[in-house]
Amino acid sequence: MNDVQSSSVPLQPARFSTGAVPERDRFDAWREYLRPVADLTPIAHRQRKASIDLATWDLGSFAMCQESSSGTRFSRTLRRVKTIFADHWYLFLIKEGANWVVSDGGCSAEQVSRGTSGQVGFYSLGEAFHGEMQPMEILMLFIPRDQFARQAGTLDRLNNTIIDTARGRLLSDYMLALERRLPELTKEDVPAIVRATEAMITACLAPAPHSAEEAREGIILSLGERARRVVQSQLSNPKLTPASLAKSMGVSRSVLYRLFEPHGGAARYVRNTRLASAHRALCDFAETRQIQQIADSFGFTCAQEFSRAFRQRYGYSPSELRADCSQSVRRLCGQTTEGGRTLDEFLRTTA
């Protein structure tokens, strides 16, 4: 098949369904499938037997998920934020049903949002939260943080809010229109869809600042995102230090300190980012390298140092994590999936 024929092939979602799973195992299968997002707990016994259907449409820079569920309690603990690395935002459009969410940390600590049918909420997988949703029909749009690096500070302040404004309703309309067109889209349509979605999100959630103070704050926040991107690009360099990072960015050590002060300093941020990246690799069932080879690729040249830092950060060893992730993959093998990149694969490959 040539490139023209390949690009005109209709998009196919990765589908997950528990319809063919024994009733007693359905909720557990759903819980396992959504582990990268949150831990699920049934509200009532009948929910364990209900069938769950979820379709993930891979739009390259975004992933749109359609889900029909029986409702659940959910939580994303601070430990889960650390151990399952997915620093994404997501828009949560309620087509039917209702939910409530409580922030358990970060800038939005203790903030509560309550959504009902027709409303869209904005959440971050980089923050801890817990809540509950009723039997629901929902539409979710997952957004890699790097896709909106310049607007990151503005979007972070929207974490765990219901966008109940004219712009929020416009965004809801756009998501529904995009959902209706998904079955008609081909691979060659994806770049245009990405550009349109970026423009819509920016216009509705992060419009240009209207004052000098807002603009100044935006410059500071953008500098922080730039620092983050430099760190990500140099994780394999064992000589990456706060001094070399400041030099790469052309800023002073004092400016760098202020940027990373909320993270405990630049050195701690670099170390934790390396550990999180190694954690992701160890959870990747397609990753065949030895543990020390993975550690080397993220700047850890000493096996003992890596193992000690990893256990201190997560409470278990790299080998224990790899064994646990292998068991999780085996548990998923009997479930019904088809199509392209799953939600888990999207989160792992776009974080």
Order of alpha helices (4+ residues) and beta strands (2+ residues): alpha-beta-alpha-beta-beta-beta-beta-alpha-beta-beta-beta-beta-beta-beta-alpha-beta-alpha-alpha-alpha-alpha-alpha-alpha-alpha-alpha-alpha-beta-alpha
